[in-house]
Amino acid sequence: MAAARPPRGRVAATRRSARLWSGGGGRCEEGEQHGRPAVVADLVRHTPPVPTLRITQDTAADELLSRDPLALVLGMMLDQQFPMERAFAGPRLLADRLGVDTLAAADLAEADPEQLAEAFRGPPAVHRYPGSMAARTQDLCRLLVERYDGRAERLWADVPDGATLLQRIGQLPGFGTQKSKILVALLGKQYGVTPPGWREAAGDYGREGSRRSVADVTGPESLAQVRAAKQEAKRAAKAAVTS
């Protein structure tokens, strides 16, 4: 009796995986029995386990952030003049409107600008400034395509230290010094990305036990604490200006 053939979808997935691991679209020889290339083994060793984030308190949105590095980076980009949890829920909302389960930098980079802006507008809007954030999303995705083969995780996959990670993130459109430090802290505290010196690169946001940013949000209680800390910081800054 002939051996049962695996489902077609599984074959296709295996072939796609083989092309990915071979790098640059190369092919793996059929029937190869001698293991993956050394670069694959290195990537496997340095790939952190999939985290379980609870930033938005929305199960579907947090699930996407947990497994999709691009969604996490875009959520951080959107965290500006907008409620934190809504900003990080934006990638899920965008994915749903585009009819995809996972966001792809290449697709977003090549999307029609007006159609993408329309997806950002909603309602509800993905962000308070949907047009400008749609354009910034495309700029960020184009950079990822040009420098990192469209893979957001390659920002940190081979990073030698925290300072280099901070520098790479700081080159992304929409990421100033503060936002870059917060993402370094978020990656280190909750995403398993802990190159040497990551806490130092993140500054105060990298401190253990702090409640300063999204990097410290792990549920409803810590979200409330971070929000209170942000409001207190704003009051203190306003008082310093008026005194």
C-alpha positions as CSV (number, residue, x, y, z in Angstrom):
1,M,0.0,0.0,0.0
2,A,1.4,3.4,-0.9
3,A,2.3,5.7,2.0
4,A,-0.3,8.4,2.7
5,R,0.6,11.8,1.3
6,P,0.6,14.8,3.6
7,P,-2.1,17.4,3.0
8,R,-1.4,19.9,0.2
9,G,-1.3,22.8,2.6
10,R,1.4,21.2,4.7
11,V,3.5,20.5,1.6
12,A,3.2,24.1,0.6
13,A,4.1,25.3,4.0
14,T,7.1,23.0,4.1
15,R,8.3,24.3,0.7
16,R,7.9,27.9,1.8
17,S,9.8,27.2,5.0
18,A,12.6,25.5,3.0
19,R,12.9,28.6,0.8
20,L,13.0,30.9,3.8
21,W,15.7,28.9,5.6
22,S,17.8,28.6,2.5
23,G,18.0,32.4,2.4
24,G,17.3,34.7,-0.5
25,G,14.9,32.4,-2.2
26,G,17.4,29.5,-2.8
27,R,16.2,25.9,-2.8
28,C,16.9,23.1,-0.5
29,E,17.7,19.8,-2.2
30,E,14.7,17.4,-2.1
31,G,15.5,14.5,0.2
32,E,18.3,16.4,2.0
33,Q,19.0,14.5,5.3
34,H,21.9,16.4,6.7
35,G,20.1,19.1,8.7
36,R,19.7,22.9,8.3
37,P,22.5,25.2,7.3
38,A,24.6,26.7,10.1
39,V,22.9,30.1,9.7
40,V,19.5,28.4,10.5
41,A,20.8,26.8,13.6
42,D,22.2,30.1,14.7
43,L,18.8,31.8,14.1
44,V,17.1,29.1,16.1
45,R,19.5,29.5,19.0
46,H,18.9,33.2,19.1
47,T,15.1,33.3,18.5
48,P,13.3,33.9,21.8
49,P,10.1,31.9,22.6
50,V,6.8,33.5,21.6
51,P,5.7,35.7,24.4
52,T,2.2,36.3,25.8
53,L,1.6,40.0,25.9
54,R,-1.3,41.7,27.7
55,I,-0.9,45.3,26.6
56,T,-4.3,46.1,25.1
57,Q,-6.4,43.8,27.3
58,D,-8.0,42.7,24.1
59,T,-7.3,39.0,23.4
60,A,-7.1,39.2,19.6
61,A,-5.0,42.3,19.6
62,D,-2.6,41.0,22.2
63,E,-2.3,37.7,20.4
64,L,-1.2,39.4,17.2
65,L,1.4,41.6,19.1
66,S,2.7,38.4,20.7
67,R,3.4,36.5,17.5
68,D,4.0,39.3,15.0
69,P,7.1,41.5,15.5
70,L,5.9,43.9,12.8
71,A,2.7,44.4,14.7
72,L,4.6,45.2,17.9
73,V,6.8,47.7,16.1
74,L,3.8,49.4,14.5
75,G,2.0,49.5,17.8
76,M,4.9,51.3,19.3
77,M,5.0,53.7,16.4
78,L,1.3,54.5,16.9
79,D,1.8,55.1,20.6
80,Q,1.8,58.9,20.2
81,Q,-0.9,61.4,21.2
82,F,-3.2,58.4,21.5
83,P,-4.3,56.1,24.4
84,M,-1.6,53.4,24.8
85,E,-3.9,50.4,24.6
86,R,-5.7,51.7,21.6
87,A,-2.4,52.4,19.8
88,F,-1.2,48.8,20.3
89,A,-4.6,47.5,19.3
90,G,-4.2,49.4,16.0
91,P,-2.3,46.6,14.2
92,R,-5.0,44.1,14.8
93,L,-7.7,46.6,13.6
94,L,-5.6,47.2,10.5
95,A,-5.1,43.5,9.8
96,D,-8.8,42.9,10.1
97,R,-9.6,45.6,7.7
98,L,-7.1,44.4,5.2
99,G,-8.4,40.9,5.5
100,V,-5.1,39.3,6.7
101,D,-4.0,37.4,9.8
102,T,-0.5,38.7,9.9
103,L,0.8,42.0,8.6
104,A,3.5,42.0,5.9
105,A,6.0,44.9,5.5
106,A,6.3,44.4,1.8
107,D,2.5,44.5,1.2
108,L,2.1,47.6,3.4
109,A,5.1,49.3,1.7
110,E,3.6,48.7,-1.8
111,A,-0.1,49.4,-0.8
112,D,-2.0,52.2,-2.5
113,P,-1.5,55.2,-0.2
114,E,-5.1,56.4,-0.3
115,Q,-6.5,52.9,0.2
116,L,-4.2,52.4,3.2
117,A,-5.2,55.8,4.6
118,E,-8.9,54.8,4.2
119,A,-8.2,51.6,6.2
120,F,-6.7,53.8,8.9
121,R,-9.7,56.1,9.0
122,G,-12.2,53.5,9.8
123,P,-14.4,54.1,11.7
124,P,-13.1,53.5,14.3
125,A,-9.8,55.2,13.4
126,V,-6.6,53.3,13.9
127,H,-5.1,56.5,15.2
128,R,-6.1,60.1,16.0
129,Y,-4.2,61.1,12.9
130,P,-5.0,58.4,10.4
131,G,-3.5,60.0,7.3
132,S,-0.1,60.8,8.7
133,M,0.2,57.5,10.5
134,A,-0.7,55.6,7.4
135,A,2.1,57.4,5.5
136,R,4.5,56.8,8.4
137,T,3.6,53.1,8.4
138,Q,4.5,52.9,4.7
139,D,7.8,54.7,5.3
140,L,8.7,52.4,8.2
141,C,7.8,49.3,6.1
142,R,9.8,50.5,3.2
143,L,12.9,50.8,5.4
144,L,12.3,47.3,6.7
145,V,12.1,46.0,3.2
146,E,15.3,47.8,2.1
147,R,17.4,46.9,5.1
148,Y,15.9,43.9,6.8
149,D,14.2,41.9,4.0
150,G,10.9,43.1,5.3
151,R,11.3,41.2,8.6
152,A,10.9,43.4,11.7
153,E,12.5,40.7,13.9
154,R,15.8,41.2,12.0
155,L,16.1,44.5,13.8
156,W,17.2,42.5,16.8
157,A,17.9,38.9,15.6
158,D,21.7,39.4,15.2
159,V,22.2,42.5,17.3
160,P,25.4,42.4,19.3
161,D,24.4,44.7,22.2
162,G,21.8,47.1,23.5
163,A,23.5,50.2,22.1
164,T,23.3,48.8,18.6
165,L,19.7,47.8,19.1
166,L,18.8,51.3,20.2
167,Q,20.6,52.7,17.2
168,R,18.7,50.5,14.8
169,I,15.4,51.3,16.3
170,G,16.2,55.0,16.3
171,Q,16.6,54.9,12.5
172,L,12.9,53.9,12.1
173,P,10.5,56.6,10.9
174,G,8.6,58.0,13.9
175,F,11.1,56.7,16.5
176,G,12.8,59.4,18.6
177,T,15.1,58.8,21.5
178,Q,12.4,58.2,24.1
179,K,10.3,55.9,21.9
180,S,13.4,53.9,20.9
181,K,14.4,53.4,24.5
182,I,10.8,52.3,25.4
183,L,10.8,49.7,22.6
184,V,14.2,48.4,23.8
185,A,12.8,48.0,27.3
186,L,9.6,46.3,25.9
187,L,11.7,43.8,23.9
188,G,13.9,43.1,26.9
189,K,11.3,42.8,29.5
190,Q,8.6,41.0,27.6
191,Y,9.8,39.8,24.2
192,G,12.9,37.9,25.2
193,V,15.3,40.2,23.4
194,T,18.1,40.7,25.9
195,P,21.4,41.5,24.2
196,P,24.2,42.7,26.6
197,G,23.6,46.2,27.9
198,W,19.9,46.3,26.9
199,R,18.8,47.8,30.3
200,E,21.5,50.5,30.0
201,A,20.4,51.3,26.5
202,A,16.8,51.6,27.7
203,G,17.7,54.0,30.5
204,D,15.1,54.4,33.2
205,Y,12.6,52.4,31.1
206,G,14.7,49.3,31.5
207,R,14.7,49.4,35.3
208,E,13.3,46.3,37.0
209,G,10.0,46.9,38.7
210,S,9.4,50.3,37.1
211,R,6.0,51.5,36.0
212,R,7.0,54.1,33.4
213,S,5.9,52.8,30.0
214,V,4.2,50.1,27.9
215,A,7.2,48.0,28.7
216,D,5.8,47.5,32.2
217,V,2.2,46.7,31.2
218,T,1.4,43.0,31.8
219,G,-2.3,43.3,32.7
220,P,-5.1,45.7,33.9
221,E,-3.4,46.5,37.2
222,S,-0.1,47.5,35.7
223,L,-1.8,49.3,32.9
224,A,-3.6,51.5,35.5
225,Q,-0.3,52.1,37.3
226,V,1.6,53.1,34.2
227,R,-1.3,55.4,33.2
228,A,-1.2,57.0,36.6
229,A,2.6,57.4,36.5
230,K,2.3,59.1,33.1
231,Q,-0.3,61.5,34.3
232,E,1.8,62.4,37.3
233,A,4.8,63.0,35.1
234,K,2.7,65.4,33.0
235,R,1.5,67.3,36.0
236,A,5.0,67.6,37.3
237,A,6.2,68.9,33.9
238,K,3.4,71.4,33.7
239,A,4.1,72.6,37.3
240,A,7.8,73.0,36.5
241,V,7.0,75.2,33.5
242,T,4.6,77.5,35.4
243,S,6.7,77.8,38.5
